[in-house]
Every structure is written in C-alpha cells, then in structure tokens.
Amino acid sequence: MSDSKGTGVRSVILSALSAAFGVQKQSNLERDFKKGKPAHFIIAGLVGTFLFVIILMVIVRMVLSSA
C-alpha cells in the first residue's frame, strides 16, 4: 500500500504529524494534494487528535494523583 508514487499509510501518518507541528515540506504538501485522498488525512487527523487528548488526560491524572 505504500509506494513512492502514492500516499501509503506511513506517508499519511508522517504527513499528518508534520502538518500538525507546522513543519510540512512544500513538496510533500503538493504530493498529498495531488495523490492523496482527503478521507485518509481526515482519519489520520482525528486519530492523532484522539490519541493526543488521551495522553494528556493520562498525564493530568498522574500529576493530580501524586499531588
């Protein structure tokens, strides 16, 4: 599923992460718009956001329980 011409799972994940941090390369951005499917990036963004919120909740609970 991952090849150099398209956007595979690894490419979508890395692209979504780099875009979230604001360090996306212009060439990767153009590749994503030309060859990627919007649904893949939306799903990657939603999953990443969900994991981020869960990790923050775990950290807050650990800090509050030790206080």
N, C-alpha and C positions, 0 to 999 in steps of 0.2 A: 504494500500500500504506500510505502514511502519511496519515492524516486526523485531524481534530481530535476525532473521536468514539472512535477506537480507538487501539491502540498500534502504530505503524509501526516500521520498522527504526530510524529516528533516535530516536524516543521510547524504544525499548527500550534502545538504547546509552546515551543520556543518563541514563536512569533507573538502569541498572546501575552507571554510573560514579558518579553522585551517591550511590547507596546504598553503594558501596564506600568512599567517603570519609565516609559518615555524615551527609550534608547533604541527604537526601531530604526534599522538602516533603510535608506530610501529604496535601495534595490530590492530588499525583502518586502517592503510595503507595496511596491509595484508588482512583484511576483504574486503576492497574496491577492491583490485586486484583479489581476489577470487570470490566475489559475485556481484560486481558492473559492470555496463555496461559503457564502455568508453563514449558513447554519453551523458549519464546523467551528467557526470563530466565535459565534454566539454561545454555543455549548461550552467551548473551552473557557470563555469568559465567565459564564455562570458557574461552572465547576470550580474555577480558580477563586472566584469571589466567595463561594460557599466554604471552600477549604480555608481561606483566609479568615473568615468570620469564626469558624470552628476553632482554629488555632488561637485566635485572640481570646475567645471565651475560655479555653483551657488555661491559657496563661493568666488571665484575670482571676479565675477560680483558684489557681495555685497560689497566687500572690495573696489573695484575700484569706485563704485558709491558713497561711503561715503567719498572718499578722496578728 
